[in-house]
Amino acid sequence: MAEWWITHFELLLKSGLNKKDIERVIKSGKIKFRDGFLELMDFLRDNNVPLVIMSSAGLGQESISQRLKEERMLYSNVYIISNSFEWDENGKAVAIKQPIVHCANKDEILIQSFPEISRITKDRGNVVLLGDGLDDVEMIEGFNYDNLIKIGFFNSKKKEREDAYKNVYDVLVLNDSSLDFVNYFLKRIPK
């Protein structure tokens, strides 16, 4: 997996990726939030709940933060762990920062590279983990918590894959559905 991502980023660097390219992608309107995302963001902000976004996004942390900024939702409770580029003075990507985040390394070893996450989650006993891959449940490994609910987004029609998701997630949200269940659930947790 690491080799695949290294090749991916080498190709982006060779192509001359520029910050303006990421801006064009964001402004194209093709990157959309799941329905209910804006409500979720406001709820988390209003209740001072940290949101850790861990993504192996191909355009990196810059694309995620820029998309959130566009919606005025890059709140102070939002922390992004994702791939990130080094840029030259002209806005051209010249390197990818280490470690490279991919779907198979979103666990405690990776988290240790981001000490601010340990600081913000230190005294938090409850965790709601959202993921769309089987390996995403490993993001919680190494953290101390009292309660954990794992909500998986399953978008495949393959029954055998659905069974695998049912084995690792507590709740499945099917068919690119909204975040309505997540919002409903969070609002019913006593403060």
C-alpha positions as CSV (number, residue, x, y, z in Angstrom):
1,M,0.0,0.0,0.0
2,A,2.8,2.4,0.9
3,E,4.5,1.7,-2.4
4,W,1.3,2.5,-4.3
5,W,0.8,5.8,-2.5
6,I,4.5,6.8,-3.0
7,T,4.0,6.2,-6.8
8,H,0.8,8.2,-6.7
9,F,2.5,11.2,-5.1
10,E,5.6,11.0,-7.3
11,L,3.3,11.2,-10.3
12,L,1.5,14.3,-8.8
13,L,4.9,15.9,-8.2
14,K,6.2,15.1,-11.7
15,S,3.0,16.5,-13.2
16,G,3.7,19.9,-11.6
17,L,0.9,20.0,-9.1
18,N,0.3,23.5,-7.9
19,K,-1.9,24.9,-5.1
20,K,-4.0,26.5,-7.9
21,D,-4.8,23.0,-9.1
22,I,-6.2,22.1,-5.7
23,E,-8.2,25.3,-5.7
24,R,-9.7,24.5,-9.1
25,V,-10.8,21.0,-7.9
26,I,-12.4,22.5,-4.8
27,K,-14.1,25.3,-6.7
28,S,-15.4,22.8,-9.4
29,G,-18.2,21.8,-7.0
30,K,-17.4,18.1,-7.6
31,I,-16.3,17.4,-4.0
32,K,-19.5,17.3,-2.0
33,F,-20.2,16.6,1.6
34,R,-22.5,13.8,2.6
35,D,-26.0,15.2,3.4
36,G,-26.1,16.1,7.1
37,F,-22.4,17.0,7.3
38,L,-23.0,20.7,7.9
39,E,-25.4,19.9,10.8
40,L,-22.9,17.5,12.2
41,M,-20.1,20.1,12.1
42,D,-22.2,22.7,13.8
43,F,-23.3,20.3,16.5
44,L,-19.7,19.2,17.3
45,R,-18.5,22.9,17.3
46,D,-21.4,24.0,19.6
47,N,-20.7,21.2,22.0
48,N,-16.9,21.5,22.0
49,V,-16.4,18.0,20.7
50,P,-13.1,17.4,18.8
51,L,-13.4,16.1,15.3
52,V,-10.4,14.2,14.0
53,I,-10.5,13.7,10.3
54,M,-8.1,11.0,9.3
55,S,-7.9,10.7,5.5
56,S,-5.6,9.2,2.9
57,A,-6.8,11.8,0.5
58,G,-4.9,11.8,-2.8
59,L,-4.8,15.6,-2.8
60,G,-3.9,15.8,0.8
61,Q,-4.7,17.8,3.9
62,E,-4.7,21.0,1.8
63,S,-7.8,19.9,-0.2
64,I,-9.7,18.9,2.9
65,S,-8.9,22.1,4.8
66,Q,-9.6,24.3,1.8
67,R,-13.0,22.6,1.2
68,L,-13.9,23.2,4.9
69,K,-12.7,26.8,4.7
70,E,-14.9,27.3,1.6
71,E,-17.9,26.4,3.8
72,R,-16.6,28.4,6.7
73,M,-16.4,25.1,8.7
74,L,-12.7,24.8,9.5
75,Y,-13.5,25.3,13.2
76,S,-11.0,25.2,16.0
77,N,-12.3,21.8,17.1
78,V,-11.3,20.2,13.8
79,Y,-8.0,18.3,13.4
80,I,-6.9,16.8,10.1
81,I,-4.5,14.0,9.8
82,S,-3.8,13.5,6.1
83,N,-1.1,13.6,3.5
84,S,0.5,17.0,3.1
85,F,2.7,18.5,0.5
86,E,5.7,20.8,0.8
87,W,5.4,23.8,-1.5
88,D,7.9,26.1,-3.1
89,E,7.5,29.9,-3.2
90,N,5.5,29.6,-6.4
91,G,2.9,27.2,-4.9
92,K,4.3,24.2,-6.7
93,A,4.4,20.9,-4.8
94,V,8.0,19.8,-4.4
95,A,7.7,16.9,-1.9
96,I,5.2,14.9,0.2
97,K,5.6,15.1,4.0
98,Q,6.2,11.9,5.9
99,P,4.6,9.8,7.1
100,I,2.4,9.0,4.2
101,V,-1.2,8.2,5.3
102,H,-2.9,5.3,3.6
103,C,-5.8,3.0,4.4
104,A,-3.7,0.4,6.1
105,N,-1.8,2.6,8.6
106,K,-4.4,4.7,10.3
107,D,-3.6,3.4,13.7
108,E,-1.7,4.3,16.9
109,I,1.7,4.2,15.2
110,L,0.6,6.9,12.7
111,I,-1.2,8.8,15.4
112,Q,2.1,9.1,17.4
113,S,3.4,11.2,14.5
114,F,0.6,13.7,15.4
115,P,1.0,14.5,19.1
116,E,-1.7,17.1,19.2
117,I,-4.3,14.3,18.7
118,S,-3.2,12.6,22.0
119,R,-3.5,16.0,23.7
120,I,-7.1,16.6,22.6
121,T,-8.3,13.1,23.1
122,K,-6.6,12.5,26.5
123,D,-9.5,13.0,28.8
124,R,-12.3,11.9,26.4
125,G,-13.9,8.6,27.4
126,N,-16.5,8.4,24.5
127,V,-15.6,7.9,20.9
128,V,-17.8,7.7,17.8
129,L,-15.7,6.3,15.0
130,L,-16.9,6.8,11.4
131,G,-15.3,4.9,8.6
132,D,-15.9,3.6,5.1
133,G,-13.3,0.8,5.1
134,L,-12.8,-2.3,7.1
135,D,-9.3,-1.1,8.2
136,D,-10.8,2.2,9.5
137,V,-11.8,0.6,12.8
138,E,-8.1,0.3,13.6
139,M,-7.8,4.1,13.9
140,I,-8.8,3.8,17.5
141,E,-6.1,1.3,18.5
142,G,-3.9,2.6,21.2
143,F,-6.4,5.1,22.6
144,N,-7.9,4.9,26.1
145,Y,-11.7,5.2,26.0
146,D,-14.6,4.0,28.0
147,N,-17.2,3.8,25.3
148,L,-16.9,3.2,21.5
149,I,-19.5,3.0,18.8
150,K,-18.3,2.3,15.3
151,I,-20.4,3.5,12.4
152,G,-19.5,2.2,9.0
153,F,-20.5,3.6,5.6
154,F,-21.1,0.6,3.3
155,N,-21.7,1.5,-0.4
156,S,-21.3,-1.8,-2.1
157,K,-23.9,-4.2,-3.3
158,K,-21.8,-7.3,-2.5
159,K,-23.5,-9.3,0.3
160,E,-20.2,-11.0,1.4
161,R,-18.6,-7.6,1.9
162,E,-21.6,-6.4,3.9
163,D,-21.2,-9.3,6.2
164,A,-17.6,-8.4,6.8
165,Y,-18.6,-4.8,7.6
166,K,-21.3,-6.1,10.0
167,N,-18.5,-8.0,11.8
168,V,-16.4,-4.9,12.6
169,Y,-19.0,-2.0,12.8
170,D,-21.8,-1.6,15.3
171,V,-24.0,0.2,12.8
172,L,-24.0,0.4,9.0
173,V,-25.2,3.3,6.9
174,L,-26.0,1.9,3.5
175,N,-25.9,3.2,-0.1
176,D,-24.2,6.6,0.3
177,S,-26.9,7.6,2.7
178,S,-26.9,10.8,4.7
179,L,-25.4,11.5,8.2
180,D,-29.0,11.7,9.6
181,F,-28.4,8.6,11.9
182,V,-25.1,10.0,13.2
183,N,-26.8,13.4,13.9
184,Y,-29.8,11.7,15.6
185,F,-27.5,9.5,17.7
186,L,-25.2,12.3,18.9
187,K,-28.1,14.5,19.9
188,R,-29.4,11.8,22.3
189,I,-26.2,11.3,24.2
190,P,-26.6,13.0,27.6
191,K,-24.2,15.9,28.2
